[in-house]
Amino acid sequence: KNVDKWTEKNCLNLSVYARPGKPTISSSTELVEGMNSSLICSSSNVDREDQASLNWTGISGQAAGQCKGEAQSTLRSCYSFIPSYQDHNKIVKCSVIYRKFAYLDEGNITLDVKYAPKNVTIQVVNGSHLEIREGDKFS
């Protein structure tokens, strides 16, 4: 029973919650094969962290964790991993789940991983000999 403590009359407590913002994903640095990297997922309008969570899908690596310097009313998750050339063009998703109201929304990013060429073959025509060194240009 809700009673006003000064008037002792019945009262109504009303709580208003805003819907969390659609998650956005960004990278802290350029994604380079073999180098430690982090993806950051953010969702705004989160008034209580205990009611909302961020979940990652589409990538494997180290566990996701909280980011340093979180802003008030913004929920953030940092995902650390070491990208491989196989991660290039992979779609990674981050979902915000607001448990109290069964709300879910997701954002995604297509990974742009920089990597050295793989399995390069050079064919020499007519049996001629061709010596190629690193940095040489030819056609």
FIKOLSE-95550 format. One record per atom (N, C-alpha, C): residue number from 1; residue in one letter; atom name; x, y, z. Coordinates in nm, 2 decimals. Example, Ala and Ser with C-alpha at 12.3 -4.5 7.8 and 13.67 -1.06 7.14 Angstrom:
2
NODE pos code site   east  north     up
NODE   1    A    N   1.32  -0.57   0.78
NODE   1    A   CA   1.23  -0.45   0.78
NODE   1    A    C   1.32  -0.33   0.78
NODE   2    S    N   1.28  -0.22   0.71
NODE   2    S   CA   1.37  -0.11   0.71
NODE   2    S    C   1.29   0.00   0.79
//
This chain:
139
NODE pos code site   east  north     up
NODE   1    K    N   0.09  -0.12   0.00
NODE   1    K   CA   0.00   0.00   0.00
NODE   1    K    C   0.09   0.12   0.00
NODE   2    N    N   0.07   0.21  -0.10
NODE   2    N   CA   0.15   0.33  -0.11
NODE   2    N    C   0.08   0.45  -0.04
NODE   3    V    N   0.14   0.50   0.06
NODE   3    V   CA   0.08   0.61   0.14
NODE   3    V    C   0.18   0.73   0.14
NODE   4    D    N   0.13   0.85   0.12
NODE   4    D   CA   0.21   0.97   0.13
NODE   4    D    C   0.25   0.99   0.27
NODE   5    K    N   0.38   1.00   0.30
NODE   5    K   CA   0.43   1.00   0.44
NODE   5    K    C   0.39   1.13   0.52
NODE   6    W    N   0.35   1.24   0.45
NODE   6    W   CA   0.31   1.36   0.52
NODE   6    W    C   0.16   1.37   0.53
NODE   7    T    N   0.08   1.33   0.43
NODE   7    T   CA  -0.06   1.34   0.44
NODE   7    T    C  -0.13   1.21   0.48
NODE   8    E    N  -0.06   1.10   0.47
NODE   8    E   CA  -0.11   0.97   0.50
NODE   8    E    C  -0.22   0.93   0.41
NODE   9    K    N  -0.23   0.99   0.29
NODE   9    K   CA  -0.33   0.96   0.19
NODE   9    K    C  -0.27   0.86   0.09
NODE  10    N    N  -0.35   0.78   0.03
NODE  10    N   CA  -0.31   0.68  -0.07
NODE  10    N    C  -0.25   0.76  -0.19
NODE  11    C    N  -0.14   0.71  -0.25
NODE  11    C   CA  -0.08   0.78  -0.36
NODE  11    C    C  -0.03   0.67  -0.46
NODE  12    L    N   0.01   0.72  -0.58
NODE  12    L   CA   0.05   0.63  -0.68
NODE  12    L    C   0.20   0.67  -0.72
NODE  13    N    N   0.28   0.57  -0.72
NODE  13    N   CA   0.42   0.59  -0.76
NODE  13    N    C   0.43   0.55  -0.91
NODE  14    L    N   0.48   0.64  -0.99
NODE  14    L   CA   0.49   0.62  -1.13
NODE  14    L    C   0.63   0.63  -1.18
NODE  15    S    N   0.68   0.52  -1.24
NODE  15    S   CA   0.82   0.52  -1.30
NODE  15    S    C   0.81   0.52  -1.45
NODE  16    V    N   0.88   0.61  -1.51
NODE  16    V   CA   0.88   0.62  -1.66
NODE  16    V    C   1.02   0.58  -1.71
NODE  17    Y    N   1.02   0.49  -1.80
NODE  17    Y   CA   1.15   0.44  -1.86
NODE  17    Y    C   1.16   0.47  -2.01
NODE  18    A    N   1.27   0.52  -2.05
NODE  18    A   CA   1.29   0.55  -2.19
NODE  18    A    C   1.34   0.42  -2.26
NODE  19    R    N   1.31   0.40  -2.38
NODE  19    R   CA   1.37   0.28  -2.45
NODE  19    R    C   1.51   0.30  -2.48
NODE  20    P    N   1.60   0.20  -2.45
NODE  20    P   CA   1.74   0.21  -2.49
NODE  20    P    C   1.76   0.24  -2.63
NODE  21    G    N   1.87   0.32  -2.66
NODE  21    G   CA   1.90   0.35  -2.80
NODE  21    G    C   1.95   0.23  -2.88
NODE  22    K    N   1.93   0.23  -3.01
NODE  22    K   CA   1.99   0.12  -3.09
NODE  22    K    C   2.14   0.12  -3.07
NODE  23    P    N   2.19   0.00  -3.05
NODE  23    P   CA   2.34  -0.02  -3.03
NODE  23    P    C   2.42   0.03  -3.15
NODE  24    T    N   2.53   0.09  -3.12
NODE  24    T   CA   2.62   0.13  -3.23
NODE  24    T    C   2.75   0.06  -3.20
NODE  25    I    N   2.82   0.02  -3.30
NODE  25    I   CA   2.95  -0.05  -3.29
NODE  25    I    C   3.06   0.03  -3.36
NODE  26    S    N   3.17   0.05  -3.29
NODE  26    S   CA   3.28   0.12  -3.35
NODE  26    S    C   3.41   0.04  -3.32
NODE  27    S    N   3.52   0.08  -3.39
NODE  27    S   CA   3.65   0.02  -3.36
NODE  27    S    C   3.74   0.12  -3.30
NODE  28    S    N   3.81   0.08  -3.20
NODE  28    S   CA   3.90   0.18  -3.13
NODE  28    S    C   4.02   0.22  -3.22
NODE  29    T    N   4.06   0.13  -3.31
NODE  29    T   CA   4.17   0.15  -3.41
NODE  29    T    C   4.14   0.08  -3.54
NODE  30    E    N   4.22   0.10  -3.64
NODE  30    E   CA   4.21   0.02  -3.76
NODE  30    E    C   4.23  -0.12  -3.73
NODE  31    L    N   4.16  -0.21  -3.79
NODE  31    L   CA   4.17  -0.36  -3.77
NODE  31    L    C   4.28  -0.41  -3.86
NODE  32    V    N   4.39  -0.46  -3.80
NODE  32    V   CA   4.50  -0.51  -3.88
NODE  32    V    C   4.53  -0.66  -3.83
NODE  33    E    N   4.54  -0.75  -3.93
NODE  33    E   CA   4.56  -0.89  -3.89
NODE  33    E    C   4.68  -0.90  -3.79
NODE  34    G    N   4.65  -0.98  -3.69
NODE  34    G   CA   4.75  -1.01  -3.59
NODE  34    G    C   4.78  -0.91  -3.48
NODE  35    M    N   4.71  -0.80  -3.49
NODE  35    M   CA   4.73  -0.69  -3.39
NODE  35    M    C   4.61  -0.69  -3.30
NODE  36    N    N   4.63  -0.67  -3.16
NODE  36    N   CA   4.52  -0.65  -3.07
NODE  36    N    C   4.43  -0.54  -3.11
NODE  37    S    N   4.30  -0.57  -3.11
NODE  37    S   CA   4.20  -0.47  -3.15
NODE  37    S    C   4.08  -0.48  -3.05
NODE  38    S    N   4.00  -0.37  -3.05
NODE  38    S   CA   3.88  -0.37  -2.97
NODE  38    S    C   3.77  -0.31  -3.05
NODE  39    L    N   3.65  -0.37  -3.03
NODE  39    L   CA   3.52  -0.32  -3.08
NODE  39    L    C   3.45  -0.27  -2.96
NODE  40    I    N   3.38  -0.15  -2.98
NODE  40    I   CA   3.30  -0.09  -2.87
NODE  40    I    C   3.16  -0.08  -2.92
NODE  41    C    N   3.07  -0.14  -2.83
NODE  41    C   CA   2.93  -0.13  -2.85
NODE  41    C    C   2.87  -0.04  -2.75
NODE  42    S    N   2.78   0.06  -2.79
NODE  42    S   CA   2.72   0.15  -2.70
NODE  42    S    C   2.57   0.16  -2.73
NODE  43    S    N   2.50   0.18  -2.62
NODE  43    S   CA   2.36   0.20  -2.62
NODE  43    S    C   2.32   0.31  -2.52
NODE  44    S    N   2.26   0.41  -2.57
NODE  44    S   CA   2.22   0.53  -2.49
NODE  44    S    C   2.09   0.51  -2.42
NODE  45    N    N   2.05   0.60  -2.34
NODE  45    N   CA   1.92   0.59  -2.27
NODE  45    N    C   1.90   0.48  -2.17
NODE  46    V    N   2.01   0.43  -2.12
NODE  46    V   CA   2.00   0.32  -2.02
NODE  46    V    C   2.01   0.38  -1.88
NODE  47    D    N   1.90   0.38  -1.82
NODE  47    D   CA   1.90   0.45  -1.69
NODE  47    D    C   1.94   0.36  -1.57
NODE  48    R    N   1.93   0.23  -1.59
NODE  48    R   CA   1.98   0.13  -1.49
NODE  48    R    C   2.05   0.02  -1.55
NODE  49    E    N   2.18   0.00  -1.52
NODE  49    E   CA   2.26  -0.10  -1.58
NODE  49    E    C   2.21  -0.24  -1.54
NODE  50    D    N   2.15  -0.25  -1.42
NODE  50    D   CA   2.11  -0.39  -1.38
NODE  50    D    C   1.99  -0.44  -1.46
NODE  51    Q    N   1.93  -0.35  -1.54
NODE  51    Q   CA   1.81  -0.39  -1.62
NODE  51    Q    C   1.84  -0.41  -1.76
NODE  52    A    N   1.96  -0.38  -1.81
NODE  52    A   CA   2.00  -0.39  -1.95
NODE  52    A    C   2.13  -0.46  -1.96
NODE  53    S    N   2.15  -0.52  -2.07
NODE  53    S   CA   2.28  -0.59  -2.10
NODE  53    S    C   2.31  -0.58  -2.25
NODE  54    L    N   2.44  -0.59  -2.29
NODE  54    L   CA   2.48  -0.59  -2.43
NODE  54    L    C   2.54  -0.73  -2.46
NODE  55    N    N   2.51  -0.79  -2.57
NODE  55    N   CA   2.56  -0.92  -2.61
NODE  55    N    C   2.61  -0.92  -2.75
NODE  56    W    N   2.73  -0.98  -2.77
NODE  56    W   CA   2.80  -0.99  -2.89
NODE  56    W    C   2.77  -1.12  -2.96
NODE  57    T    N   2.75  -1.12  -3.10
NODE  57    T   CA   2.74  -1.24  -3.18
NODE  57    T    C   2.82  -1.22  -3.31
NODE  58    G    N   2.87  -1.33  -3.37
NODE  58    G   CA   2.94  -1.32  -3.49
NODE  58    G    C   3.09  -1.31  -3.49
NODE  59    I    N   3.14  -1.32  -3.37
NODE  59    I   CA   3.29  -1.31  -3.35
NODE  59    I    C   3.33  -1.40  -3.24
NODE  60    S    N   3.46  -1.45  -3.25
NODE  60    S   CA   3.51  -1.52  -3.14
NODE  60    S    C   3.65  -1.46  -3.10
NODE  61    G    N   3.68  -1.47  -2.97
NODE  61    G   CA   3.80  -1.41  -2.93
NODE  61    G    C   3.80  -1.40  -2.77
NODE  62    Q    N   3.85  -1.30  -2.72
NODE  62    Q   CA   3.85  -1.29  -2.57
NODE  62    Q    C   3.71  -1.25  -2.53
NODE  63    A    N   3.68  -1.26  -2.40
NODE  63    A   CA   3.55  -1.22  -2.35
NODE  63    A    C   3.53  -1.07  -2.35
NODE  64    A    N   3.40  -1.03  -2.37
NODE  64    A   CA   3.37  -0.89  -2.37
NODE  64    A    C   3.37  -0.84  -2.23
NODE  65    G    N   3.40  -0.71  -2.21
NODE  65    G   CA   3.40  -0.66  -2.08
NODE  65    G    C   3.35  -0.51  -2.08
NODE  66    Q    N   3.35  -0.45  -1.96
NODE  66    Q   CA   3.31  -0.31  -1.95
NODE  66    Q    C   3.42  -0.22  -2.01
NODE  67    C    N   3.39  -0.11  -2.06
NODE  67    C   CA   3.48  -0.01  -2.11
NODE  67    C    C   3.52   0.09  -2.00
NODE  68    K    N   3.64   0.14  -2.02
NODE  68    K   CA   3.68   0.25  -1.92
NODE  68    K    C   3.61   0.38  -1.96
NODE  69    G    N   3.58   0.46  -1.86
NODE  69    G   CA   3.53   0.59  -1.89
NODE  69    G    C   3.38   0.59  -1.94
NODE  70    E    N   3.30   0.50  -1.88
NODE  70    E   CA   3.16   0.50  -1.93
NODE  70    E    C   3.09   0.62  -1.90
NODE  71    A    N   3.00   0.67  -1.99
NODE  71    A   CA   2.92   0.79  -1.97
NODE  71    A    C   2.80   0.75  -1.90
NODE  72    Q    N   2.74   0.85  -1.82
NODE  72    Q   CA   2.62   0.83  -1.75
NODE  72    Q    C   2.51   0.80  -1.85
NODE  73    S    N   2.42   0.71  -1.82
NODE  73    S   CA   2.30   0.67  -1.91
NODE  73    S    C   2.34   0.61  -2.04
NODE  74    T    N   2.47   0.57  -2.05
NODE  74    T   CA   2.51   0.50  -2.17
NODE  74    T    C   2.58   0.37  -2.13
NODE  75    L    N   2.53   0.26  -2.18
NODE  75    L   CA   2.59   0.13  -2.15
NODE  75    L    C   2.68   0.09  -2.26
NODE  76    R    N   2.81   0.05  -2.23
NODE  76    R   CA   2.91   0.02  -2.33
NODE  76    R    C   2.97  -0.12  -2.30
NODE  77    S    N   3.01  -0.19  -2.40
NODE  77    S   CA   3.08  -0.31  -2.39
NODE  77    S    C   3.20  -0.31  -2.49
NODE  78    C    N   3.32  -0.35  -2.44
NODE  78    C   CA   3.43  -0.36  -2.52
NODE  78    C    C   3.47  -0.50  -2.55
NODE  79    Y    N   3.50  -0.53  -2.68
NODE  79    Y   CA   3.53  -0.67  -2.71
NODE  79    Y    C   3.67  -0.67  -2.77
NODE  80    S    N   3.76  -0.74  -2.70
NODE  80    S   CA   3.90  -0.74  -2.75
NODE  80    S    C   3.92  -0.87  -2.82
NODE  81    F    N   4.00  -0.86  -2.93
NODE  81    F   CA   4.03  -0.98  -3.01
NODE  81    F    C   4.15  -0.95  -3.10
NODE  82    I    N   4.20  -1.05  -3.16
NODE  82    I   CA   4.31  -1.04  -3.26
NODE  82    I    C   4.25  -1.08  -3.40
NODE  83    P    N   4.23  -0.98  -3.49
NODE  83    P   CA   4.17  -1.02  -3.61
NODE  83    P    C   4.26  -1.10  -3.70
NODE  84    S    N   4.20  -1.18  -3.79
NODE  84    S   CA   4.27  -1.26  -3.89
NODE  84    S    C   4.21  -1.22  -4.02
NODE  85    Y    N   4.28  -1.26  -4.13
NODE  85    Y   CA   4.23  -1.23  -4.26
NODE  85    Y    C   4.09  -1.29  -4.28
NODE  86    Q    N   4.06  -1.40  -4.21
NODE  86    Q   CA   3.93  -1.47  -4.22
NODE  86    Q    C   3.82  -1.39  -4.16
NODE  87    D    N   3.85  -1.29  -4.08
NODE  87    D   CA   3.75  -1.20  -4.02
NODE  87    D    C   3.71  -1.09  -4.11
NODE  88    H    N   3.78  -1.07  -4.22
NODE  88    H   CA   3.75  -0.96  -4.32
NODE  88    H    C   3.61  -0.98  -4.37
NODE  89    N    N   3.53  -0.87  -4.37
NODE  89    N   CA   3.39  -0.87  -4.42
NODE  89    N    C   3.29  -0.96  -4.34
NODE  90    K    N   3.34  -1.00  -4.22
NODE  90    K   CA   3.25  -1.07  -4.13
NODE  90    K    C   3.15  -0.97  -4.06
NODE  91    I    N   3.03  -1.01  -4.05
NODE  91    I   CA   2.93  -0.92  -3.98
NODE  91    I    C   2.92  -0.95  -3.83
NODE  92    V    N   2.95  -0.85  -3.75
NODE  92    V   CA   2.94  -0.87  -3.61
NODE  92    V    C   2.82  -0.79  -3.56
NODE  93    K    N   2.75  -0.85  -3.46
NODE  93    K   CA   2.63  -0.79  -3.41
NODE  93    K    C   2.64  -0.76  -3.26
NODE  94    C    N   2.58  -0.66  -3.21
NODE  94    C   CA   2.57  -0.63  -3.07
NODE  94    C    C   2.42  -0.60  -3.04
NODE  95    S    N   2.37  -0.67  -2.94
NODE  95    S   CA   2.23  -0.65  -2.90
NODE  95    S    C   2.22  -0.59  -2.77
NODE  96    V    N   2.12  -0.50  -2.75
NODE  96    V   CA   2.09  -0.45  -2.62
NODE  96    V    C   1.96  -0.52  -2.58
NODE  97    I    N   1.96  -0.58  -2.46
NODE  97    I   CA   1.84  -0.65  -2.40
NODE  97    I    C   1.80  -0.57  -2.27
NODE  98    Y    N   1.68  -0.53  -2.27
NODE  98    Y   CA   1.62  -0.46  -2.16
NODE  98    Y    C   1.53  -0.55  -2.09
NODE  99    R    N   1.57  -0.62  -1.99
NODE  99    R   CA   1.50  -0.73  -1.92
NODE  99    R    C   1.36  -0.69  -1.87
NODE 100    K    N   1.35  -0.57  -1.81
NODE 100    K   CA   1.23  -0.53  -1.74
NODE 100    K    C   1.11  -0.53  -1.84
NODE 101    F    N   1.14  -0.49  -1.96
NODE 101    F   CA   1.03  -0.47  -2.06
NODE 101    F    C   1.04  -0.56  -2.18
NODE 102    A    N   1.12  -0.66  -2.17
NODE 102    A   CA   1.14  -0.76  -2.28
NODE 102    A    C   1.17  -0.69  -2.41
NODE 103    Y    N   1.26  -0.59  -2.41
NODE 103    Y   CA   1.29  -0.51  -2.53
NODE 103    Y    C   1.43  -0.55  -2.58
NODE 104    L    N   1.44  -0.57  -2.71
NODE 104    L   CA   1.57  -0.61  -2.77
NODE 104    L    C   1.59  -0.53  -2.90
NODE 105    D    N   1.71  -0.48  -2.92
NODE 105    D   CA   1.74  -0.42  -3.05
NODE 105    D    C   1.89  -0.45  -3.08
NODE 106    E    N   1.93  -0.44  -3.20
NODE 106    E   CA   2.07  -0.47  -3.23
NODE 106    E    C   2.13  -0.38  -3.34
NODE 107    G    N   2.26  -0.37  -3.34
NODE 107    G   CA   2.33  -0.29  -3.44
NODE 107    G    C   2.44  -0.39  -3.49
NODE 108    N    N   2.49  -0.36  -3.61
NODE 108    N   CA   2.60  -0.45  -3.66
NODE 108    N    C   2.70  -0.36  -3.74
NODE 109    I    N   2.81  -0.43  -3.76
NODE 109    I   CA   2.93  -0.37  -3.83
NODE 109    I    C   2.99  -0.48  -3.92
NODE 110    T    N   3.03  -0.44  -4.04
NODE 110    T   CA   3.11  -0.53  -4.12
NODE 110    T    C   3.26  -0.50  -4.10
NODE 111    L    N   3.33  -0.60  -4.06
NODE 111    L   CA   3.47  -0.58  -4.03
NODE 111    L    C   3.56  -0.56  -4.16
NODE 112    D    N   3.64  -0.46  -4.15
NODE 112    D   CA   3.74  -0.43  -4.26
NODE 112    D    C   3.88  -0.45  -4.20
NODE 113    V    N   3.92  -0.58  -4.22
NODE 113    V   CA   4.05  -0.62  -4.17
NODE 113    V    C   4.16  -0.60  -4.27
NODE 114    K    N   4.27  -0.53  -4.24
NODE 114    K   CA   4.38  -0.51  -4.33
NODE 114    K    C   4.48  -0.63  -4.31
NODE 115    Y    N   4.52  -0.69  -4.43
NODE 115    Y   CA   4.60  -0.81  -4.42
NODE 115    Y    C   4.69  -0.82  -4.54
NODE 116    A    N   4.80  -0.89  -4.53
NODE 116    A   CA   4.89  -0.91  -4.64
NODE 116    A    C   4.83  -1.01  -4.74
NODE 117    P    N   4.87  -1.00  -4.87
NODE 117    P   CA   4.81  -1.09  -4.96
NODE 117    P    C   4.85  -1.24  -4.92
NODE 118    K    N   4.76  -1.33  -4.96
NODE 118    K   CA   4.77  -1.47  -4.92
NODE 118    K    C   4.78  -1.55  -5.05
NODE 119    N    N   4.86  -1.65  -5.05
NODE 119    N   CA   4.87  -1.75  -5.16
NODE 119    N    C   4.89  -1.69  -5.29
NODE 120    V    N   4.99  -1.60  -5.30
NODE 120    V   CA   5.01  -1.53  -5.43
NODE 120    V    C   5.10  -1.62  -5.52
NODE 121    T    N   5.06  -1.63  -5.64
NODE 121    T   CA   5.14  -1.71  -5.74
NODE 121    T    C   5.17  -1.62  -5.86
NODE 122    I    N   5.29  -1.64  -5.91
NODE 122    I   CA   5.34  -1.57  -6.03
NODE 122    I    C   5.37  -1.67  -6.13
NODE 123    Q    N   5.32  -1.64  -6.25
NODE 123    Q   CA   5.35  -1.73  -6.36
NODE 123    Q    C   5.44  -1.66  -6.46
NODE 124    V    N   5.55  -1.73  -6.49
NODE 124    V   CA   5.65  -1.68  -6.59
NODE 124    V    C   5.62  -1.74  -6.73
NODE 125    V    N   5.60  -1.65  -6.83
NODE 125    V   CA   5.56  -1.70  -6.96
NODE 125    V    C   5.68  -1.73  -7.05
NODE 126    N    N   5.68  -1.83  -7.13
NODE 126    N   CA   5.78  -1.86  -7.23
NODE 126    N    C   5.91  -1.90  -7.17
NODE 127    G    N   5.91  -1.95  -7.05
NODE 127    G   CA   6.03  -2.01  -6.98
NODE 127    G    C   6.14  -1.91  -6.95
NODE 128    S    N   6.11  -1.78  -6.96
NODE 128    S   CA   6.21  -1.68  -6.92
NODE 128    S    C   6.23  -1.67  -6.77
NODE 129    H    N   6.34  -1.62  -6.73
NODE 129    H   CA   6.37  -1.62  -6.59
NODE 129    H    C   6.34  -1.47  -6.54
NODE 130    L    N   6.28  -1.47  -6.42
NODE 130    L   CA   6.24  -1.34  -6.37
NODE 130    L    C   6.27  -1.34  -6.22
NODE 131    E    N   6.35  -1.24  -6.18
NODE 131    E   CA   6.38  -1.23  -6.03
NODE 131    E    C   6.30  -1.11  -5.98
NODE 132    I    N   6.22  -1.14  -5.88
NODE 132    I   CA   6.14  -1.04  -5.81
NODE 132    I    C   6.18  -1.03  -5.67
NODE 133    R    N   6.20  -0.90  -5.63
NODE 133    R   CA   6.24  -0.87  -5.49
NODE 133    R    C   6.12  -0.79  -5.42
NODE 134    E    N   6.12  -0.80  -5.29
NODE 134    E   CA   6.02  -0.72  -5.22
NODE 134    E    C   6.03  -0.58  -5.26
NODE 135    G    N   5.91  -0.52  -5.29
NODE 135    G   CA   5.90  -0.38  -5.33
NODE 135    G    C   5.91  -0.36  -5.48
NODE 136    D    N   5.95  -0.46  -5.55
NODE 136    D   CA   5.96  -0.44  -5.70
NODE 136    D    C   5.82  -0.43  -5.76
NODE 137    K    N   5.81  -0.35  -5.87
NODE 137    K   CA   5.68  -0.34  -5.94
NODE 137    K    C   5.69  -0.40  -6.08
NODE 138    F    N   5.59  -0.47  -6.12
NODE 138    F   CA   5.59  -0.53  -6.25
NODE 138    F    C   5.45  -0.55  -6.30
NODE 139    S    N   5.44  -0.58  -6.42
NODE 139    S   CA   5.30  -0.61  -6.48
NODE 139    S    C   5.31  -0.73  -6.58
//
